[in-house]
Amino acid sequence: MLSQLYIENIAVIEKTGIDFHSGLNVLTGETGAGKSIVIDSINAILGERTSRELVRTGARSAFVTAVFNDLGKQALNKLEELGYVPEEDGSIMIQREIHTDGKGVCRINGRPATVSVLKEIGVLLISIHGQHESYDLLSPDLHIRYIDRMGVPEKLLAEYRSAFSHMQHVKSDLEAFDMDEAQKARQIDLLTYQINELEAADLRIGEQEELNQIKLKYLNSEKIASSINTVKVALNGEENYDGALSAIASASDALMDAEKYLPEIHDLSERIQSIRYELEDCGEEIRSFSSELEYDPADIERIEDRLDILYRLGLKYGGSVEKMIGFLEKSKEQLEDIQLSDEKILQMTKEYQKSKTEAEKLAKEISGCRAKAAKAFTVRVKEELRFLDMPSIDFQVEQEDCPLNPLGCDKMQFLISVNAGEPAKPIAKIASGGELSRIMLSIKTVLAGKDDIDTLIFDEVDTGISGSAAQKVGLKLHEVAGNRQVICVTHLAQIAALADTQFLIKKQVKENKTFTDVRELDYEGRKQELARIMGGAQITPLLLENAAEMLKLAQKQ
């Protein structure tokens, strides 16, 4: 149940808080006062799409907070699945901040959340019925979903969706294999050529890097030889120059002679001797490197040719040797599949027929459930319509077979006849706006016990009705509110009078700025508001008496 709603800087609402109650909560106010803004704010909490235009002029951001108590089992399970924990009293607080730059922040009990998470949880907390949803009745594609909610087990629907998806997947694979002989021959020739070309190349991972390194060494052999010669001269010296080795050897010999008379320099003598040995080793390694620089010019040409082959193959098959090897393996698999395609097709055809049979079986089972649900649904909706001053309306559910699709093998649509003796026709061709509103309210009433959503919101469900029909709609809303919270935006006194709690949404201008406030009305406030709804700007004593009488009758009803 939605217990608290706080709105800040949403459109003309600067700051306001609403404490909703159980039962029937009604929002009234003049046209344009901001009733739709409250609904927009609730939609934002539920993860619906918002616009930066919602942010009040002059403000940098807008903010909405909603507190929910007594959560249903489905909502609690979803919260746990998403990693959120209710407070100790079982409540949750959802917050959403909207910035003028289009960015926003969402939180659940203070923890960060995404808009998609709000949407997943929101559909289990509140069901909003607005004028646009009445027009959903004009789309037959959506009618089947109402029947499914009425009496088709969700587990059965989930099994069918899984079976249908598997059938489609197998069918897609089968179609990919099912090619004519000419196409098969062309594909075999292409794959065989690609495989032979790659296998002939004798690919080896790391070969390109090695060849490039050798090529680089050969192309720079003169520079390397010059550097090595410089090292040799530095170590070994030349005709008129003693190298480092000669100098170190002299130093080592001198220290060894001095050590006879000065034992304290023994360690230093050993260190110099070690340096001498290390330099001699370096000299040997330098001589070995010199031999590696000798190469046949033909070697460069062979390396260039090999790198060119790898480059050209890379352009065709993926760039790197790793990708080319992967392409080769995949091509071999494809060739094997095609060469064994007749056997493969036979195997996949059997699998497709098996999956199709399973999907058809589940679809027929669902169809049977829908037929039973449609009968019960029709009876219940007719009862509700009679109560809502539509006694002569004939409501039917048409069910026809159709090819398998994601929803099963049924095509369903609602038919109505508003005049006795006339055949029932698709609802889109017959119903007016007021009739659509009452039909949708009837459907909502019938389906009210099919989920554990605690809060229903009706946004201007009174469109196109008046008089006794309006009172009947109010009574029906109050009936629905007997076991769950109902929030209703209305322009009709007959509905507002039946509320358990009434809120006034009022707009006023201060210092050339528009402000909207929401406040809960007491008995006197409700009389004044009902009189305004009935009589307009001028409230007379007679209107106030009528308002008081309406409230009194509502209490009795």
C-alpha positions as CSV (number, residue, x, y, z in Angstrom):
1,M,0.0,0.0,0.0
2,L,1.2,3.5,-0.9
3,S,1.3,5.3,2.5
4,Q,3.3,8.5,1.8
5,L,4.1,10.5,-1.3
6,Y,6.5,13.5,-1.2
7,I,6.8,15.7,-4.3
8,E,9.4,18.5,-4.8
9,N,9.8,20.7,-7.9
10,I,7.6,18.7,-10.2
11,A,5.9,21.1,-12.7
12,V,3.9,23.6,-10.7
13,I,4.3,21.6,-7.4
14,E,7.1,23.2,-5.4
15,K,6.7,21.0,-2.3
16,T,3.9,18.8,-1.0
17,G,3.4,15.6,0.9
18,I,0.4,13.3,0.8
19,D,-0.5,10.7,3.4
20,F,-2.6,8.1,1.7
21,H,-4.9,5.8,3.6
22,S,-6.4,2.4,3.0
23,G,-9.8,2.3,1.2
24,L,-10.9,4.7,-1.4
25,N,-8.7,7.8,-1.8
26,V,-10.1,10.5,-4.1
27,L,-8.2,13.4,-5.6
28,T,-10.3,16.4,-6.8
29,G,-9.6,19.9,-8.0
30,E,-10.2,22.3,-10.8
31,T,-9.0,21.4,-14.3
32,G,-5.3,22.2,-14.7
33,A,-4.8,22.3,-10.9
34,G,-2.2,19.5,-11.1
35,K,-4.0,16.2,-10.6
36,S,-2.1,14.7,-13.5
37,I,1.2,15.9,-11.9
38,V,0.5,13.6,-8.9
39,I,0.0,10.7,-11.2
40,D,3.1,11.6,-13.2
41,S,5.1,11.6,-10.0
42,I,3.8,8.2,-9.0
43,N,4.7,7.0,-12.5
44,A,8.2,8.3,-12.0
45,I,8.6,6.2,-8.8
46,L,7.4,3.2,-10.8
47,G,10.2,3.5,-13.2
48,E,8.3,5.0,-16.1
49,R,10.0,7.3,-18.6
50,T,10.3,10.9,-17.5
51,S,11.3,14.2,-19.1
52,R,13.5,17.0,-17.9
53,E,10.4,19.2,-18.7
54,L,8.9,17.8,-15.5
55,V,11.4,19.8,-13.4
56,R,9.8,23.0,-12.1
57,T,11.0,26.2,-13.9
58,G,14.0,27.7,-12.1
59,A,14.9,24.5,-10.2
60,R,17.9,22.3,-11.0
61,S,16.2,19.1,-10.1
62,A,13.0,17.4,-9.1
63,F,12.5,14.9,-6.4
64,V,9.9,12.2,-5.6
65,T,9.7,9.9,-2.6
66,A,7.2,7.1,-2.0
67,V,6.8,4.9,1.1
68,F,5.0,1.5,0.7
69,N,3.7,-0.6,3.6
70,D,2.3,-4.1,3.8
71,L,3.9,-5.4,0.7
72,G,2.5,-8.4,-1.1
73,K,4.4,-11.7,-1.4
74,Q,5.3,-11.2,-5.1
75,A,6.8,-7.7,-4.4
76,L,8.8,-9.1,-1.4
77,N,10.2,-11.9,-3.5
78,K,11.2,-9.6,-6.3
79,L,12.9,-7.3,-3.8
80,E,14.9,-10.2,-2.4
81,E,15.7,-11.4,-5.9
82,L,17.1,-7.9,-6.8
83,G,19.1,-7.7,-3.5
84,Y,17.0,-5.2,-1.5
85,V,15.8,-5.7,2.0
86,P,12.7,-4.0,3.5
87,E,12.9,-2.0,6.7
88,E,12.2,-3.8,10.1
89,D,8.5,-2.7,9.8
90,G,8.3,-4.2,6.3
91,S,8.2,-0.9,4.5
92,I,10.3,0.3,1.6
93,M,11.1,3.8,0.5
94,I,11.6,4.5,-3.2
95,Q,13.2,7.8,-4.3
96,R,13.8,9.3,-7.7
97,E,15.6,12.5,-8.6
98,I,15.3,14.1,-12.0
99,H,17.9,16.7,-13.2
100,T,17.5,19.3,-15.9
101,D,20.4,17.8,-17.8
102,G,18.4,14.6,-18.3
103,K,20.3,12.6,-15.7
104,G,18.7,11.1,-12.6
105,V,19.3,9.1,-9.4
106,C,17.1,6.3,-8.1
107,R,17.2,4.7,-4.6
108,I,15.4,1.9,-2.7
109,N,15.8,2.2,1.1
110,G,18.8,4.5,0.5
111,R,20.6,2.1,-1.8
112,P,21.3,3.0,-5.4
113,A,19.0,1.4,-8.0
114,T,18.4,1.7,-11.8
115,V,15.2,2.8,-13.5
116,S,14.7,-0.8,-14.8
117,V,14.8,-2.1,-11.2
118,L,12.1,0.4,-10.2
119,K,10.0,-0.8,-13.1
120,E,10.4,-4.4,-12.1
121,I,9.3,-3.7,-8.6
122,G,6.8,-1.0,-9.5
123,V,4.5,-3.3,-11.5
124,L,4.1,-5.4,-8.3
125,L,3.3,-2.4,-6.1
126,I,0.7,-0.3,-8.1
127,S,-1.6,-0.9,-11.1
128,I,-2.5,2.4,-12.8
129,H,-5.5,2.6,-15.0
130,G,-5.8,5.8,-17.1
131,Q,-7.7,7.0,-20.1
132,H,-5.1,5.6,-22.4
133,E,-5.6,2.1,-20.9
134,S,-9.3,2.2,-21.8
135,Y,-8.2,2.6,-25.4
136,D,-6.1,-0.5,-25.0
137,L,-9.5,-2.2,-25.3
138,L,-9.5,-1.1,-28.9
139,S,-6.6,-3.4,-29.6
140,P,-7.7,-7.1,-29.9
141,D,-4.0,-8.2,-29.5
142,L,-4.2,-7.2,-25.8
143,H,-7.5,-9.0,-25.0
144,I,-5.9,-12.4,-24.8
145,R,-3.8,-11.2,-21.9
146,Y,-6.9,-10.3,-19.8
147,I,-8.2,-13.8,-20.4
148,D,-4.9,-15.3,-19.4
149,R,-4.9,-13.4,-16.1
150,M,-8.4,-14.7,-15.5
151,G,-7.7,-18.4,-15.6
152,V,-4.5,-19.6,-17.3
153,P,-1.8,-20.8,-14.9
154,E,1.4,-18.8,-15.3
155,K,3.5,-22.0,-15.0
156,L,1.7,-23.4,-18.1
157,L,2.2,-20.2,-20.1
158,A,5.9,-20.2,-19.1
159,E,6.3,-23.8,-20.3
160,Y,4.7,-22.9,-23.6
161,R,6.9,-19.9,-24.2
162,S,9.9,-22.1,-23.5
163,A,8.7,-24.8,-25.9
164,F,7.8,-22.3,-28.6
165,S,11.1,-20.6,-28.4
166,H,12.9,-24.0,-28.7
167,M,10.8,-24.9,-31.7
168,Q,11.6,-21.6,-33.4
169,H,15.3,-22.1,-32.7
170,V,15.4,-25.6,-34.2
171,K,13.4,-24.4,-37.2
172,S,15.9,-21.6,-37.8
173,D,18.8,-24.1,-37.7
174,L,17.0,-26.5,-40.0
175,E,16.3,-23.7,-42.5
176,A,20.0,-22.8,-42.5
177,F,20.9,-26.4,-43.3
178,D,18.2,-27.0,-45.9
179,M,19.9,-25.9,-49.1
180,D,19.5,-27.2,-52.7
181,E,22.2,-29.3,-54.3
182,A,23.7,-26.5,-56.4
183,Q,24.0,-24.3,-53.4
184,K,25.5,-27.1,-51.4
185,A,28.1,-27.8,-54.1
186,R,29.1,-24.1,-54.3
187,Q,29.5,-24.0,-50.5
188,I,31.6,-27.2,-50.5
189,D,33.9,-25.8,-53.2
190,L,34.4,-22.6,-51.3
191,L,35.0,-24.2,-48.0
192,T,37.4,-26.8,-49.5
193,Y,39.4,-24.0,-51.2
194,Q,39.6,-22.0,-48.0
195,I,40.6,-25.0,-45.9
196,N,43.3,-26.1,-48.4
197,E,44.7,-22.6,-48.6
198,L,45.0,-22.2,-44.8
199,E,46.3,-25.7,-44.3
200,A,49.0,-25.2,-47.0
201,A,50.1,-22.1,-45.1
202,D,51.1,-24.3,-42.2
203,L,50.1,-21.6,-39.7
204,R,51.9,-21.3,-36.4
205,I,51.0,-19.0,-33.6
206,G,53.8,-16.5,-32.9
207,E,55.4,-17.0,-36.3
208,Q,54.7,-13.4,-37.6
209,E,56.3,-11.9,-34.5
210,E,59.4,-14.1,-34.8
211,L,59.9,-13.4,-38.5
212,N,59.5,-9.6,-38.0
213,Q,62.1,-9.8,-35.3
214,I,64.6,-11.7,-37.5
215,K,63.9,-9.3,-40.4
216,L,64.6,-6.4,-38.1
217,K,67.9,-7.9,-37.0
218,Y,69.1,-8.6,-40.6
219,L,68.1,-5.2,-41.9
220,N,70.0,-3.5,-39.1
221,S,73.0,-5.9,-39.1
222,E,75.5,-3.1,-40.0
223,K,74.5,-1.0,-37.0
224,I,74.6,-4.0,-34.8
225,A,78.1,-5.0,-36.1
226,S,79.4,-1.4,-35.5
227,S,78.1,-1.4,-32.0
228,I,79.6,-4.9,-31.3
229,N,83.0,-3.7,-32.7
230,T,82.9,-0.7,-30.4
231,V,82.4,-3.0,-27.5
232,K,85.3,-5.3,-28.6
233,V,87.7,-2.4,-28.9
234,A,86.5,-1.1,-25.5
235,L,87.2,-4.5,-23.9
236,N,90.2,-5.8,-25.8
237,G,91.8,-2.6,-27.1
238,E,93.6,-2.1,-30.4
239,E,97.0,-1.4,-31.8
240,N,97.7,1.8,-29.9
241,Y,95.1,1.4,-27.1
242,D,94.8,-1.1,-24.2
243,G,91.3,-2.1,-23.5
244,A,89.4,-2.5,-20.3
245,L,90.3,-6.1,-19.9
246,S,94.0,-5.3,-20.0
247,A,93.6,-2.5,-17.5
248,I,91.5,-4.7,-15.1
249,A,94.0,-7.5,-15.4
250,S,96.8,-5.2,-14.5
251,A,94.8,-3.9,-11.5
252,S,94.0,-7.4,-10.4
253,D,97.7,-8.5,-10.6
254,A,98.8,-5.5,-8.7
255,L,96.3,-6.1,-5.9
256,M,97.3,-9.7,-5.6
257,D,101.0,-8.7,-5.1
258,A,100.0,-6.0,-2.6
259,E,97.8,-8.5,-0.7
260,K,101.0,-10.4,0.4
261,Y,101.9,-7.3,2.5
262,L,98.5,-5.9,3.2
263,P,96.0,-8.7,3.9
264,E,93.2,-6.1,4.6
265,I,92.8,-5.7,0.8
266,H,91.9,-9.3,0.2
267,D,88.2,-8.7,-0.3
268,L,88.9,-5.9,-2.7
269,S,91.3,-8.0,-4.7
270,E,88.7,-10.7,-5.0
271,R,86.1,-8.2,-6.3
272,I,88.4,-6.9,-8.9
273,Q,89.2,-10.4,-9.9
274,S,85.5,-11.2,-10.3
275,I,85.1,-8.1,-12.5
276,R,88.0,-9.4,-14.6
277,Y,86.3,-12.8,-15.1
278,E,82.9,-11.2,-15.9
279,L,84.4,-9.0,-18.6
280,E,86.2,-11.9,-20.1
281,D,82.8,-13.8,-20.3
282,C,81.2,-10.7,-21.9
283,G,83.9,-10.7,-24.5
284,E,83.2,-14.3,-25.4
285,E,79.5,-13.6,-25.7
286,I,80.1,-10.6,-27.9
287,R,82.2,-12.8,-30.3
288,S,79.3,-15.3,-30.5
289,F,76.8,-12.5,-31.4
290,S,79.1,-11.5,-34.2
291,S,78.6,-14.9,-35.8
292,E,74.8,-14.5,-35.8
293,L,75.0,-11.5,-38.0
294,E,76.2,-13.5,-40.9
295,Y,73.3,-14.3,-43.3
296,D,72.5,-15.1,-46.9
297,P,70.6,-12.2,-48.6
298,A,68.2,-14.8,-49.8
299,D,67.1,-15.3,-46.2
300,I,65.6,-11.8,-46.2
301,E,63.7,-12.6,-49.4
302,R,62.3,-15.8,-47.9
303,I,61.2,-14.0,-44.8
304,E,59.6,-11.2,-46.9
305,D,57.7,-13.8,-49.0
306,R,56.5,-15.6,-45.9
307,L,55.3,-12.4,-44.2
308,D,53.5,-11.4,-47.4
309,I,51.7,-14.8,-47.5
310,L,50.6,-14.3,-43.9
311,Y,49.5,-10.7,-44.6
312,R,47.4,-11.7,-47.6
313,L,45.8,-14.6,-45.7
314,G,45.1,-12.2,-42.8
315,L,43.2,-9.8,-45.1
316,K,40.9,-12.7,-46.1
317,Y,40.6,-14.7,-42.9
318,G,40.8,-12.4,-39.9
319,G,44.1,-10.6,-39.5
320,S,46.0,-12.5,-36.8
321,V,47.3,-16.0,-37.0
322,E,45.0,-16.9,-34.1
323,K,41.9,-15.7,-35.9
324,M,43.0,-17.5,-39.1
325,I,43.4,-20.8,-37.2
326,G,39.9,-20.2,-35.7
327,F,38.5,-19.6,-39.2
328,L,40.1,-22.8,-40.4
329,E,38.6,-24.9,-37.6
330,K,35.1,-23.3,-38.1
331,S,35.3,-24.0,-41.9
332,K,36.2,-27.6,-41.2
333,E,33.1,-27.9,-39.0
334,Q,30.9,-26.3,-41.6
335,L,32.2,-28.6,-44.3
336,E,31.6,-31.6,-42.2
337,D,28.1,-30.4,-41.4
338,I,27.3,-29.9,-45.1
339,Q,28.8,-33.2,-46.2
340,L,26.7,-34.9,-43.5
341,S,23.7,-32.5,-44.2
342,D,21.3,-35.1,-45.3
343,E,21.8,-37.1,-42.1
344,K,21.8,-33.8,-40.1
345,I,18.6,-32.5,-41.8
346,L,16.9,-35.8,-41.0
347,Q,18.0,-35.6,-37.4
348,M,17.0,-31.9,-37.1
349,T,13.6,-32.5,-38.8
350,K,12.8,-35.2,-36.2
351,E,13.8,-32.7,-33.5
352,Y,11.7,-30.0,-35.0
353,Q,8.6,-32.3,-35.3
354,K,9.1,-33.3,-31.7
355,S,9.4,-29.7,-30.4
356,K,6.4,-28.7,-32.6
357,T,4.3,-31.5,-31.2
358,E,5.2,-30.4,-27.6
359,A,4.4,-26.8,-28.4
360,E,1.1,-27.7,-30.0
361,K,0.1,-29.9,-27.0
362,L,0.8,-27.0,-24.6
363,A,-1.0,-24.5,-26.8
364,K,-4.1,-26.7,-26.9
365,E,-4.0,-27.1,-23.1
366,I,-3.8,-23.3,-22.8
367,S,-6.6,-22.9,-25.3
368,G,-8.8,-25.1,-23.2
369,C,-8.0,-23.1,-20.1
370,R,-8.8,-19.9,-22.1
371,A,-12.2,-21.2,-23.2
372,K,-13.2,-21.9,-19.6
373,A,-11.7,-18.6,-18.4
374,A,-13.5,-16.7,-21.2
375,K,-16.9,-18.1,-20.1
376,A,-16.3,-17.2,-16.5
377,F,-14.9,-13.8,-17.5
378,T,-17.9,-13.0,-19.7
379,V,-20.4,-13.8,-16.9
380,R,-18.5,-11.7,-14.4
381,V,-18.0,-8.7,-16.7
382,K,-21.7,-8.7,-17.6
383,E,-22.6,-8.7,-13.9
384,E,-20.4,-5.7,-13.4
385,L,-21.7,-3.9,-16.5
386,R,-25.3,-4.3,-15.3
387,F,-24.3,-2.8,-12.0
388,L,-22.7,0.2,-13.8
389,D,-26.0,1.0,-15.6
390,M,-25.2,-0.9,-18.8
391,P,-27.9,-3.7,-18.4
392,S,-28.6,-4.1,-22.1
393,I,-25.0,-4.5,-23.2
394,D,-24.1,-7.9,-24.5
395,F,-20.4,-8.7,-23.8
396,Q,-18.8,-11.7,-25.5
397,V,-15.3,-13.1,-25.9
398,E,-14.6,-14.5,-29.4
399,Q,-12.0,-17.3,-29.6
400,E,-10.6,-18.5,-32.9
401,D,-7.8,-20.9,-33.9
402,C,-4.7,-19.5,-35.4
403,P,-1.2,-20.7,-36.3
404,L,1.2,-21.1,-33.4
405,N,2.7,-17.9,-32.2
406,P,4.4,-16.6,-29.0
407,L,0.9,-16.5,-27.2
408,G,-0.3,-19.9,-28.3
409,C,-2.8,-21.0,-31.0
410,D,-5.7,-18.6,-30.1
411,K,-6.9,-15.3,-31.5
412,M,-9.2,-13.6,-29.1
413,Q,-11.1,-10.4,-29.0
414,F,-13.9,-8.7,-27.1
415,L,-17.3,-8.2,-28.8
416,I,-20.2,-6.1,-27.6
417,S,-23.7,-5.1,-28.6
418,V,-25.1,-2.0,-26.9
419,N,-28.6,-2.4,-28.2
420,A,-30.9,-5.5,-27.8
421,G,-31.3,-7.4,-31.0
422,E,-28.1,-6.2,-32.6
423,P,-25.3,-8.7,-33.2
424,A,-22.1,-8.3,-31.2
425,K,-19.3,-6.6,-33.0
426,P,-15.6,-5.8,-32.1
427,I,-15.5,-3.4,-29.2
428,A,-13.4,-0.9,-31.3
429,K,-16.3,-0.4,-33.7
430,I,-19.0,0.1,-31.1
431,A,-17.9,1.5,-27.7
432,S,-17.9,5.2,-26.8
433,G,-15.4,6.8,-24.4
434,G,-17.8,6.5,-21.4
435,E,-18.6,2.9,-22.3
436,L,-14.9,2.1,-22.6
437,S,-14.2,3.5,-19.1
438,R,-17.0,1.4,-17.6
439,I,-16.0,-1.7,-19.4
440,M,-12.4,-1.3,-18.3
441,L,-13.5,-0.7,-14.7
442,S,-15.6,-3.9,-14.9
443,I,-12.6,-5.9,-16.2
444,K,-10.4,-4.4,-13.5
445,T,-13.0,-5.4,-10.9
446,V,-13.2,-9.0,-12.2
447,L,-9.4,-9.3,-12.3
448,A,-8.8,-7.5,-9.0
449,G,-8.3,-10.8,-7.0
450,K,-6.0,-12.3,-9.6
451,D,-2.8,-10.7,-8.2
452,D,-1.5,-9.3,-4.9
453,I,-1.0,-5.7,-6.0
454,D,-2.3,-3.7,-3.1
455,T,-2.8,-0.3,-4.8
456,L,-5.0,0.5,-7.8
457,I,-5.0,3.9,-9.3
458,F,-7.8,5.1,-11.6
459,D,-7.0,8.3,-13.4
460,E,-10.3,10.0,-14.6
461,V,-12.2,6.7,-15.0
462,D,-15.4,8.9,-15.0
463,T,-14.7,10.2,-18.5
464,G,-17.9,10.3,-20.5
465,I,-20.3,9.4,-17.7
466,S,-22.7,11.2,-15.4
467,G,-25.8,10.8,-13.2
468,S,-26.6,7.4,-11.8
469,A,-23.8,5.8,-13.9
470,A,-21.3,8.0,-12.1
471,Q,-22.7,7.0,-8.7
472,K,-22.5,3.3,-9.7
473,V,-18.9,3.8,-10.7
474,G,-18.2,5.3,-7.3
475,L,-19.9,2.4,-5.5
476,K,-17.9,0.0,-7.6
477,L,-14.6,1.8,-6.8
478,H,-15.5,1.7,-3.1
479,E,-16.3,-2.0,-3.4
480,V,-12.9,-2.7,-4.9
481,A,-11.3,-0.6,-2.2
482,G,-12.8,-3.0,0.4
483,N,-9.8,-5.3,0.2
484,R,-7.1,-3.1,-1.3
485,Q,-6.1,0.6,-1.6
486,V,-7.8,2.6,-4.4
487,I,-6.6,6.1,-5.5
488,C,-8.9,7.8,-7.9
489,V,-8.7,11.1,-9.8
490,T,-12.2,12.4,-10.5
491,H,-14.3,15.4,-11.6
492,L,-17.6,14.0,-10.4
493,A,-19.2,14.8,-7.1
494,Q,-21.0,11.4,-7.1
495,I,-17.7,9.6,-7.0
496,A,-15.9,12.0,-4.6
497,A,-18.7,11.7,-2.1
498,L,-18.1,8.0,-1.7
499,A,-14.4,8.4,-0.8
500,D,-13.0,7.2,2.5
501,T,-10.4,10.0,2.2
502,Q,-10.6,13.1,-0.1
503,F,-7.7,15.3,-1.2
504,L,-8.0,18.7,-2.7
505,I,-5.4,19.7,-5.4
506,K,-5.5,23.5,-5.6
507,K,-3.5,25.9,-7.8
508,Q,-2.8,29.5,-6.8
509,V,-0.5,32.3,-8.1
510,K,1.9,34.2,-5.8
511,E,4.3,36.8,-7.0
512,N,3.7,35.9,-10.6
513,K,4.5,32.2,-9.8
514,T,2.2,29.3,-9.9
515,F,2.0,26.9,-7.0
516,T,0.0,23.7,-6.4
517,D,-0.8,22.3,-3.0
518,V,-2.4,19.0,-2.0
519,R,-4.2,18.7,1.3
520,E,-6.5,16.2,3.0
521,L,-10.1,17.5,3.5
522,D,-12.1,17.3,6.7
523,Y,-15.9,17.1,6.6
524,E,-16.4,20.8,6.1
525,G,-13.7,20.9,3.4
526,R,-15.4,18.0,1.6
527,K,-18.7,19.8,1.6
528,Q,-17.1,22.9,0.1
529,E,-15.3,20.9,-2.6
530,L,-18.4,18.9,-3.5
531,A,-20.4,22.1,-3.8
532,R,-17.7,23.6,-6.0
533,I,-17.7,20.5,-8.3
534,M,-21.5,20.7,-8.6
535,G,-22.0,24.5,-8.9
536,G,-18.7,26.0,-10.0
537,A,-17.2,29.2,-8.6
538,Q,-20.3,30.4,-6.8
539,I,-21.1,28.2,-3.8
540,T,-24.6,28.8,-2.5
541,P,-26.2,27.5,0.8
542,L,-28.3,25.1,-1.3
543,L,-25.3,23.6,-2.9
544,L,-23.7,23.1,0.5
545,E,-26.9,21.4,1.7
546,N,-26.8,19.1,-1.4
547,A,-23.2,18.4,-0.7
548,A,-24.0,17.5,2.9
549,E,-26.8,15.3,1.7
550,M,-24.5,13.5,-0.8
551,L,-22.0,12.7,2.0
552,K,-24.8,11.5,4.3
553,L,-26.2,9.2,1.6
554,A,-22.7,8.0,0.8
555,Q,-22.2,7.0,4.4
556,K,-25.4,4.9,4.2
557,Q,-24.5,3.3,1.0
